C-alpha cells in the first residue's frame, strides 16, 4: 500500500493504523502544518490492510451507540476540585471511581516542553495533571498498545480523549472480551488546532518575555465559568515570574479566526449525539436558564450516558458528585458540535500562506 487514505484531508490523526501494524510499517509524521499523518514504509508493508480495517474514518464511525443517550448535569461536591477543573469536575469524579478499583487512567497531559501527549496514570497526583482542557491535538505515542497490555493483565482501564481517538482505540481493541474492562469517555470536541502553531506560540512568548515557560493552563476560572470566558484565560508562568500571566492570542487564532484547525475536523463523523464512548463530558452551557438552582459559578459538567457501562460508572460517582437528569434537547441546543462539524475557515488557505511566508507574529496581528 502507498497510503492509508485516498485523500489526506480525511485523516483525523488518531494513530490507530500505526498501532495495529504488526510490521511496524506505519509511522505518524507531522506535515507542513504540524498535524500527524500516517506514512507507510513500502519495504515493510505486506498489504494486509489491517490499518484500513480499523480506521474509524474509513469505517464511517463504527462502534457508535444507536439510541439517544441519557443526559445529566453534574458538579463535583468539592469546591477545590471545581476550581481546578475546566467545567464541573466530572472527569475527576469518574476517574476517582476507576482509581478506587485499582484501575488505570489514560488522558492528555503536557510533557516537559509542554507538548500535549497521552499518558498513563495510576495515582491521583498523576491523574490531576490530566485536568483542564488542552487545545492541541495530543500525540498518542504507544497509548493504544499500552492499553491493550493493561487490559490483558486484567486491569480496569479508563481512556479519555477526542471522539476520533476513542473510535480509534475501540477499533484497535476490536471485538474482544478485553472491552469488558475498558471504559471510554470522549469530549464534545470543537476541533483540533495545529501542534506546529502551538510550538511556535510558546517560543514567541519566551522570546517576548525573555523567560522560559514553566507552567501553562488553558481556560482559567479567574473570571468565572461561562461561555464567554471559555475563550479567555490562557495563563502561563515563567522561570523568572511565578505569578500567572495571561495571553489569549492563541485562542484568537483558534476560536475567532478558526484558521489553524485540522482539515478533517470540518467533515468530522463524530459530531452527532450518537457516541462511540460510554460517557461524554463537556461544559453544561445554558444550565443557568434551564436549571438556575443547579448553576454554580465555578462550573457545571454536561454528561451524556451512552451505554450501560457508562450508567454503571456514573452510579459509582455519587459519593463525589451531584447530578440532575436533563433532556437531550438542551444539550443539542447548546452544543453545536453534537449536530454538525465546524466548517473550515474561508481564509484558511491564505492564513497558511501568510504564516509560512511571514511567521506567527504577522498572522497574530492580521487574523
N, C-alpha and C positions, 0 to 999 in steps of 0.2 A: 504494500500500500504506500502511496505517496503522501496521503493526508487523511486525517480522521474525517475532515469536513470538505464537502464540495465548495462551500463558501465560508471563508474565515470568520466573517462578521456574525455567523450564527453561534459561534463557540462562546460559552459562558465562563470558561476557565476553571471549572470545578476540579479538574485534575484526576477524575476517576479513571479516565482512559490510561493515563500514565501508571496509576497504581495497579491496575488489573493486568498489565502486560507482563507475562511471565518471562519474556525475552529481554526485558528492560530496553525495549526499542523506542520508547516514547519518553521524551523529556519536555517538561514545561519551561518554556523560554520566553522572556519578555520581547514584545515587539517595539516598534519605534514610539509607541505611546505608553509603554511600560506595563501593558497588560500581558498576562501569561497565556501562551497558546501551546498546544501540543506539537512537537517536532518529531517526526518519525525518522529513525535511522534505518535506511533501506537495507543495510548489511545485516541487521538483526531481525527485521520484521519477517515473520513466516506467514503473513496474510491469514491469520486465524480469525480475525475480526471480532475478537472478544471486546476490543475497545468500542467499536460501533454498537455492539450488542448491549452494552450497559450505559451508553451515553444518555443522560436524561433529556437532552435536546433532540437527538435523532430518534429516540423512543417516544418523543412527543409527550413528555410529562407523565411517564408511567409511575405507578405506585400512588397515585393521588387517591384520597378518600372520596367516596361517592356522595354521601349525604351532606346536608348542611351541618356545620359544627354547632355545638353549644357555645354560648358566649357569656363571659362574666367580666365584671370589673373587679380589680384586686389591688390591695395595697398592703404592704408589709406592716406588721404591728410595731416594729422598731423605727423610731424617728431617725436614728443613726443610719440604719440601712437605707431608709428613704433618701436621706441626704447624700448617700454615697452610691446611688443608683440613678440610671438615666430616667426612669419613669417611676413605677410603683414598687420596685423591689421584687417582682415576680421571679426573675432569674435566681436571685439569692434564695428565696423560699424553696423553689423547686430543686435547685441543686443541693441545698441542705438536706432535703429528703433523700436524695441519692447518696450523699456522703454518710448519712446515718446508717445506711445499709452496707457500708464498706465499698460503695461504688466509686466510679471514676468519672470525672468531668472533662470534656473537651470543649474548648472555646477560644475565641480570638484574644490575643494578648500582644503586647509590644515586646520586641526583643531589645537588646542593649542599645541599639541605634534607633529605636522607635519605628522599626519596620513592623508591619502587622503580620503576625503568623498565628497559626493554630497551635495550641499547647495542651498538654495533659495535666490534670490537677487531681491530687488525692487528699489535699488538706484545704481548710477554709482560707488559709493565707494564700495558697496558690490560686484558688478559685476567685478570690476577691480581685485579683488582677484582671479578671475577665469581665468585671462590671464596666459599665459605661460604654456607650456607642463608640465605635471606631470606624470612621467614614473612609475606609480604604479597603480594597479587596485583599483578603488575607491569603498568605501563601500556605497551602495545605501541607506541603512537605510530605512526610511519611505518615500523616494522620490516619488515613484510611487503613493502612496496613497495621498500625499500632492498635486501632480499634478492633480489628478482626482478631488480633492476638489476644487482647484483653477478653473479648467475648469467648474465645476458645478456652480461655483459662477459667471461665465461669463467672467473670466479673460483670456486675451490673454497670452499664455504661450509658452516659448521658451526653449527647452531642448537641451543641448549639451552633447555628451558622445561618447563612442565607438559604432561601428555598432551593436554589440550584445545587448548593453544596449538600444539603440534606438529601436531595434526589440522587446526587452522585454517590453518596455513601450508601443509600438504600440499594442502588443498582450494584455497587461493588460487593455488598454482603450477599445479595441475591435471595432466592427462595431457600431459606435455610432456617433450621431451628435456632441458629445464633441470634435471630431477630427477637427472640423471646426476652432476652436481657438487654436489648438495645432500645433506648428511649431517645427520640429526636425532638428538638424544639427549634423551629425556624422563626425568623423575624419578618415583619412586614417590611420589605426592602424597597427603599426609594429608588435606588440604582447604585452602581459601584463606580466611584471615582478613580482616576488614574494613580497607580503607585509611583509613577515617574514624577508627576506633578507634586505629589506628596513629598517625595525625597527632595525635590528642588525647593519646595516651600520651606522645609526645615532648614536647608542650607542657607536660604535667603534670610531667615530670621536670625541665624547665628552670625551671618555676615553683617546685618544691620545693627545688631545689638553688641557685636564683638564679644559674645559669650557663648559657651557651649550649653545646649539644651539638656536639662537633667530630668525634666518631668513634663508630661503632656496630659491634658484632659479635654476631651470633646464634651460639649454640652454641659457646662457648669450650671448649677442651680442658684448661683449668686443672685440672679434676677428673678428667681422663682420658676416654677414649672408651668409652661404654657406653650401653645403652638407657635406664637411669635418668637418666644425666647429660644425655641429649639434650633433656630438658625443663627444663634449667637453663642457667646460664652466659650470660645476656644481659648483655653488657658495653658500657659507654659511657665516653667521655672528654669533658671539657668544656674551655672556653677558660681556666678557672682551675685545672684539675686534669688534667694529662696522664696521671695514673695511672688505669688501668681500674677502673671501679666496677661493681658488679653489682646488677641489679634484675630480678626474674623475674615481676613482676605481669602483664605482657602474656602470658607463657606460661600463667599461671594461667587467664586468660580463654579462651585458645585451646585448650590441651590438657585442663585439668581441667574447666572449665565447658563448653567447646565451644559457647558462645553467639554467637560472632562470625564463624562460617563462612558462606560464600556459600550461599544456599538450594540452588542447582543441584548442589552437591557431594554432597548426600545421595542423589542419583539419578544419580551420575556413570556414564557409559557406558564409561569407560576404566579402571575399577578391576578389571581382569582381566589374565591373563597374556598375552593376545594384544594386542600393542602396535602403534602406528602408526609408531613411530620405528625407526631402525636399531639403536640401543643404548638401554638403560635403566640408570640408575645409582641406587644407594641405599646405605644402611648395611647391611653384612652382619651383622645381629643373629644371635646364636647361633653364630657361627663358632668360638667357644672350645669348644663342645661337639661340633661336627661335625668340626672340624679344629684341635685345640689347638695344633699346631706352626705353623699359619699365623696364628694370632691375634697381633695387635700392639696394645698399649695405646694407641697413637696413632691407630688406626683401620684398618678394612678395608672395602673397597668391594664391594658386590654389583653384578655386571654381567650383564644379560640381553642376549644377542646375538640380535637379532630378524630379521636379514636378511643376505644375502651381503655387502652393502656394510659392514654392521656388523662382520662377521667379518674382512673385509679391513682395516678401520680398526684393529681391535684388534691384528692382527698387526703393524701399524706402530708399536705402542706398546711392544713387547717390550724395547726398549733402556732404557725408563724404568720399567717396571712388572713386578712378579712376579705371575703368575696361577696359579690352580689350578682345574681343572674340578670343578664341583659338580653336584648334582642339582636339577632344578626343584622337587622336593618340599620341599627345605629352604627355598627362597625362599617358597613358598606357606605353609609352616608359620609362618614368622617375620614375613612382611609381609602383614598382613591386607588392605591396600589392593590386593593382587593378586587378591583374590577377592570383595570387596564394598566398597561405599562406606561412609563414616562417617555414621551416622544423625544427623538433626537433634536437637539437644539439646531435651529436653522443656520446659526453662524458657526457650527462645529468645525466644518472644513476650513473656514478662514481662520478660526481660532488656532488650529494646529499649525497652519502655515505661519502665522504670526509667532507662535510660541517657538517653533523650530528656527525661525529666522532672527527674531529679536529677543527671545528669552522671557522668563517668567515675569520679571519686573514690568516689562512693557504690557503684557496681556492683563496683568492685575490692574493697570491704570486704564486700559482700553475697555475691558469687559466687566 
